[in-house]
């Protein structure tokens, strides 16, 4: 059995909205145990005041970092220095870097060079260099969209008294480029008959494109995403080792 990851969760308060914290921590728990949870920012600034109310209930330790110079982000430097200290202490075997800032690209690369598992979490505006420097990158907007929407009867009202309908989730389109990526990945792993184990396909897709996530396209899992394209055959096979479990295989129709 694979050993559960001990994760250091480092959050850039200057770059991440506080209203995502619940969904974010639930997502991180899927990948390992967050043994270190720190958030960096200038806590004298009004821009991060929304974070103060959620730190205690999520057991996140705030790290004060004054903005010494206008236009320079001292928070980034403090977070990077702490990450290297944690790396050398050897108490974790993975990191979760929560930011939409490309300044953490080199840090993610360095941590992976040290055999650390690196998860990135940020908004869709995150520059691509930081995304591809991580093993997996999760968009915050997708996590928020997973939260059940309120019933129509619970519509909120604006100050003018008008009802406000919650915004519908917006998802990426499954383009021919996405289908080609999946097809090529299946082909890379396929046996002589063209079949590939779906679990291996998902793993290789992440290696090729760390921000690949079926939730980006409105699907909770990879199987329904692939089925929706109507370009692949799906086959369920009984596991030879665990009879109660089914293994999913996929084949590109061409």
N, C-alpha and C positions, 0 to 999 in steps of 0.2 A: 504493500500500500504506500502511495506517495505521501511523503511527509508534508504536513500543512505549513504553508508559508507564514513566517513571522514578518509582518510588514511595518515599515516606518512610513507614516502618512504625513506629508509635509504640504501645507496649504499656503498659498500666496493670497493673503486677504485683500491686497490691493487689486487683484485681478479676477476674483471669483465672487459672485453674488451670494449673500448669506442665506437666501431663501431656498438654496439647493441642498443644504446640509443634510437633511433627513434622507433623501433619496441617495445622496452621494455615499453616506456611511453604510447604508444598506447594500449598495453595489459593491463597495470595497470588501465587505464581509463575505462575498461570494468567492473571493480569490485568496483569502488568508485571514490571519488574526492581526488586527492593527494594534501592535504592542506599544508603538510610539505614535502619538498624535500631537502634532504641533502646528500652530498657525502663526504666520509672520506678518507684522504690519506696524504702523505707527498708531498706537491706541489712543494718542492724544488728538488724532485727526477725526473730524466728523464723518469722513467717508467710510470708515469701517465700524461705525457705532452699531449697525444692525447685527454684526457678528457677536457683540458682547452678550446678547441675550441667549445665544444658542451654544456657547462654549461649555458652560457648566453641565448642561444636560447631556452633552455628547462627550464629556471628559476630554476635551481638547485643550492643550496647554498653550496659552498665548505667549508669544515671544515679542517683546518690545524692540522696535527698531526705528529710531528717529530718522526723519528725512533731513540729512545734513545739508544737502544742496538741492535747490530747485531744479527740477528736470532730470534728476538722477534717482534711480530706484535702489535705495539701500537695502530694501527688503530682499531683493534677489540675492545680494551678496551674503546676507546673514543666513538665508536658507541654504545656499550652496555650501557655505562653510560648515553648517550643522550636518548636512548630508554626508560630507566627507568624514566628519568626526564619527558619525554613526556607523559609516562603512567600516572604518578602522577598528571600532569597538567590537565588531563581529557579533552583535546581538540580534541582528535580523538577516534574512536572506532574500528580502525583496523591498522595493520602495514603491510608493504611490505618490507621484508628483501632481499636485492639483493646481493648475495654472493654465492660462491661455497665452502665456508669454514665451516667445521663441528664445529668450535668454537662457532657458533651461535645457536647450538642445544639447549642449556640450556636457552638462551634468548627467543627463540621461544616457548619453553615449559612454561616458566614463564609468558609470555604475554597471552598465551591461558588460563592459570590458572586464570588470571585477566579478563576473558571473552572478550578478544580481538580477533578479526578475524585476522589470520596471513597467509599472502601469501608469499611464497618463490620463488625467481627467481634466477636461476643459470645455470651453464653448466652441461652437462651430467656426468661430473666427480665428481659431488657433492656427498659426502658420504651419505649413506642411513639414518643414525640417524638424520641428519638435515632435510632431505626430510619428514620423517614421523612425525617430530615435528611440521610441518606446517599443516594448514587446506587444503591448495592446493599448489602444487609446479609445476612451469612452467619451462621447459627447454628453454634456450636462443636459442639454435640451431634450434628449431622448429619455433620460431618467425622469424628468419632470412630466413628460407625456405619458409615462406608465402609471402615474397616479390617477386613480379613478376620478372621472369628472363628476361634478355635482349634478343632482337631478334637476330637470327644468324648473321644478317648483322652488328650487333653492337659488334661483338667479339673484345676483347681487344688484343693488341699485346705486346709481351714481348720485352725486350731490343734487343734480337737477331732478331726481326722482325717476329717471328712466331706467328700465331693466337692462342689465348688461349680460349678454350671453357669453359664456366662456369660449375662448378661442379654440377652434378645432386644431388638432395636431397636424403638423406639416411634416411630410416625409419625403425622402429622396426618391426620385424615379428610378425604376430598374431599366437602365439604358442598355443598348447593345454592348457597350463597353463593359458593363457589369456582368452581363451574360457570358461574354468572351472570357473574362477573368475566371469565372466559375468553371466554364468549359475547359479552359487550358489547365486549370488546377486538377480537375477530374482526370484529364488525359495524362497528366504527370504521374498520377497514382494508380491508373487503371491497370487491371490484369489483361491477359490476352483477349478476353471477351469484352473488354471496355468497361468493366465494373470497378468502382472504387468505394472503399469504406467511407461513409459520410463523416465519421469522426476525424479521420485523417485529412479529409478535404477541408473541414473547418479549421484545423490546426495550420495547414499549409496556406490557406487564405489569409490568416492573421500574419503569418511570416512575410507574405508578399505585400500585404496592405494592412498595417496595424489598426487602422480605424474601420476595418470592415466589420460590420455588425448588422445582423438581420433586423434589429430594432430600428436602424436608420431608415429602413424601407417599410416599416409598419408591421413587421412580423416578429414574434417573440423568439422563434427558433429558425434554424437554417432550413429544415425540411419543408415547411410551408412556403418559404421564400422561393426555393428551387421549384416546387410544384407549380407555383403561380406563373412561372415563365413558360410552362408547357414545352420546354425544350429538352427535358430530361426524363428518363425513366427512373422510378423509385421502386426498390425491392426490399422487403423485410425478410430477414433470415434468422433462423433460430441459432442462438449461440451454442457452440459445441461444449463450452465449459460451464455455462450457467443457463440451464434449459428454460428458465422462466423469462430470460431476457431476449429481446429481439435486436438484431443488428441491422442498421439501415445502410443499403448500398445504392449508389447512384450511377447512372450511365447517360452520357450525352447522346441525344438522338441524331445530331448533325443536321 
